[in-house]
Amino acid sequence: CLVNFAVKPGLSSTILLYEFDPQGRLVHRHSHAVPGFAFLHDFAITPNYCLFFQNPVSFNPVPYAIGLKGAAECISFNPKQPTQAILIPRNGKDPVQFIEAPPSFVFHHANAFEADGKVYLDSICYREFPTLKGGEDYRQVNFDAVPEGQLWRFELDLAQGKATETCLIERCCEFPVLHPDRVGRPYRYLYMGAALRSRGNAPLQALLKRDLETGADQLWTLGARGFMGEPNFVPHPQGQAEDDGWVLMLLYDAAEQRSELAILAAKDITAGPIARLKLKHHVPYGLHGSFTSQYFGPDAKA
């Protein structure tokens, strides 16, 4: 099924949840009010829950409404306010549970799963809202002054109403993806964009594969002038192992000033791409992508 959400932010926010069957028919819809302003970009699911992180931020709409600031510049981070983990039962009937976690900011969650009566949530966390000053030239950004994203695991004890957090990856990283069959379930392999250096903030210039069972990493990079967006994991149709498949990435080669699609074997990304489809031009930098086996281009016979 497909699970999605919408949010109506305000002094009190409303989260709306939708579930669709494989034919695209809406089979379940429910809404829930949560106190305070809710900045929700992403969520995670398990068989029984939809999980959100309510970041400790506030929004002042006045400068945005009169055109003085962009929307992101109107967001303020409060380091003294905890992050709220919101667990909404997917049946739409049981009560919503709130669990406090240390203050942080999350755009993207990697995955969530249930085990031993607890819920585990893996997320890319920032120590505060990562924003740039208005009018700042992005080419002159001091990355050391901007908080980096790191992969953290949150153990949510539903019975005790308590959260315990552990940093899994200290290297700056973002856009985590995994085998789609492991979404909402225990999993082993995670793929994401990462910085070349092991500490501190920096652009995403490498593909990182983490084995969550052994802690081993694999890393591949296009080079000092290569930049990447979100990877996509494409399962092998006859695959048996969790990492049977391919990782697709749209890269920008600053040396050649053009983009390319790189395809890597997911089992060993250190071997580099098995195919590189180079374009004659650049593609404006984006955030998210998805894979479909259906072809939408011009007729190949034409």
N, C-alpha and C positions, 0 to 999 in steps of 0.2 A: 504494500500500500504506500501511498504518498502522504506524509504528514507535513503540514505547514502551519504558519501562524501569522497573525497580524496584531498590531498593538496600537491603541489609542492613548497616547501619553497625555498627562496633565497633572494637576495636583493629586488626583487619584487616577491611576492608569487601568486600562482594560486590555487583557490578553485574550484574543480569539484564536481557537484551535480548530483546524480542519483536517479530516482524514478522507482520502479518496481511494477507491479500489483501483485495480490495474486497468479498468476500462475508463477511468476518469470520472466515475460517479461519486458524488459526495455521499459518504456513508455515516459521517459523524461530525457534529459541530457543537462546540460549547464555548462559553466565555467566562472569564473570571476577573474580578476587580482586585487590584493590588494597591496598597497605599503608596503614595508618593510618585514622583516622576520616574518613569521606567525607560531607560535607553537600552533597547534590546535589538541587537543586530543579528544574533544567531541563537540557536538552541540545540539541545541534544535530546535523544529519545532512548528509552529502554522499553521492554515489553509492557511495563506498567505505568511509566511516567514520561512526561515532558519536562525538561529541566531548563531553567533560565537562570542567568546571573543578573540581578538588579544592581548595576554599578552605582557606587556612591557619588552620583553627580546631580547637579541641578542645571536648569536651563532658563536663561533670561531671554524671552522672545523679543523684547523691545528693540535692542540694537539691530536685530535681524529684520524686524518688520519695517523699520524706517531706512533700511539699506546701509547702515553704518558698518555692519559686520556680517561675515558669513555665519552659517548655522553652527559650525563646529567651534567658532570663536566665542559663541555664547554659552558654551558648556563649561561648568566649573566643577572641579574634582574636590571632594571633601575627604582628606586623609584620616579624619577623626571619626568618620562614619563607616560602619562595617558594610561589606558586600552582603547582599541577601541572596542565598540560593533558594529558588522557588521551585518546588516539586508539585506539578499538577497531575493528578491521576488521569490517565488516558480514558478511563471509563466516564469521566465527566461528572461523577456522582460523589466520590469520596472527597474528604476535605483537602484543601491545598495546604501544604506544609512549607514553612519558612525556616531556614537554618542560617544563622549568621556565620560569615567567614571573614578573614582579615581583609582590610580595604585593598582593592586592586581594580584594574580595569580589564575587561575582556571584550574583544570583538568576536573571536571565533573559538568554538569548541571543537575538539578532535573527535571524541566519542564518549559514550557513557555505557555502563553495564551494571547489572545487579549481581551480587554474590554475598553469601553469608549474612543475609538480612540487611545488607548495606547497599548503597548506591555509590558508584565510583564515576567521577566526571573528570576527564582530561581536557584541559583548556590552555590556550595561549594567553598568559597573563602579563600585564604591565603593572609596574608599581604605582603608576598614576596615569591619567589620561594623556596619551601621546599627541600633543598638538604643537603646531608651529605658530609663531607670532604673525599677526596680520601684516601683510606687505613684505614679509621676509622672502628673499631670493632663495629658492630651493637649491640652487647651485652652490650656495654658500652655507648650507645647513651644517651646524656643528652636531654631528650625530651623537657625540658623547654627552650632549646636554639633553637628548631625547631618550626617554626610557625605552629599553629593548623588550621585545616580547620573548617569553620563555615558556616552555611546556611544564605545567604543574598538574598534579593529580590531587583531586579533592575526594576524600573519603567521607561520605555523608552517612552518619549513623542516625537512622530515622527514629529508633527507639529513644536514644539519648538527646536527639535534637542538636547534635554536635558535628562540627566539621574539622577534619584534620587534613593538612595540606603537605605535599612533598614536591620538591622541584625535581623533575625528571630530566630536563635538558636545560643547561645554563646558556648554551650558545643562542644568540639571537635567531629567532625562527618565526615563521608565520605560515598560514594557509595549509594546515594539516589535512591529509586525506588518507583513506584506508580502503581496503577491499569492501565494496558495497554490501556483501553478504554478512560482514561482521559489524555493521552499524547497529548499535544498541546491545551488542553482545561482547563477551570477553574476546580480546583480540591480541595479536602479537606484533604486527608490523604497522608502522606509521611512516608516511612520506610527507615532506614539507620543504618549503623554501627556507634557506638558511644563509647566514653571513659567512664570509670566508674566515674571519677571525673568530676565535673560540670564546672571547669575552667582549662585552660592550656592544653598543648598537652599531649597525652598519647595514648597507643595502643587501637585499637578497641576491646573492650571486652563486649559490650552490644548491644542489638537491641533496637532501639528507634523508637517509632511511634509518630508522631506529628499530632495533629488535628489543621489544619491551620485556622479553623474558630473560635475555642475557645482558642487556644494556649495550650491546655492540652497535656501532654506527658504521654506515657506508656513506661516502661523500663523493659527489661528482660536481665539477664546475666547468663552465664554458671558458673561464679565464678572467683576468683582472678587469676586462672591459665588457664582460658578459653579465646580463641582468635577466632575472626570470620572474615569472608570475606564479600563479597557483598551479601545482601539478594536478594531473588527473590519473587515477588508477583505472586501467581497463582490464578486467579479468580475462584469462584465457578460457575460451568456451569449453575446453575439455580439462581444465585445470583441476588439480586435486589439492595442492598446498595453498595456503593463504597468500603466498607471494607468487603464485603462478599468474603471470600477466605482464602488462607493460605499463610504463609511466610516460605520459605525454606532457610536454611543457612547451609553452610559447616563450621563446627567448628573444632578447634584443642584443645584438652584437654592435656595441658602440663604435668599434674600430671600423666596421663596414657600413654602419648606419642603416642596418636593415634587420628584419626579424626572421626567425625560422622556427619551425616546429621540430622539436627533438623527441625521439622515441627511444626509450631505454627498456631493457629487460629488467623487470622488477626484482628478480632474484639476485642480480649482481649489477647494481648501478655504477659501481666503480669501473666497470669495463667500458663505460661511456655509451653513447647512442648507437643503436643498431641501424638507425636511419635519421637523416637530417634533411628536412624539406625547407630549403632556403627560398625566401621570397625576394622579389626585386626591390622591395621598399620596406619601410618600417610599419609596424602596427602600433597605434597609440596604446600606451601602457594601460592595462586593465587590472581587474581584481580577480573575478571568478570566471570559471568556465565549466563546461560539462561535455561528456562524450555521448554520441549516439551512433549506432551502427547504420542509421538511415542516411542516405546521401541526398543533399538538398541543392547541389550545384547544378550548373548547366549540363545538358545532355552530352554525355561523353562521345556519342556518335555524331554529334553535330559538327 
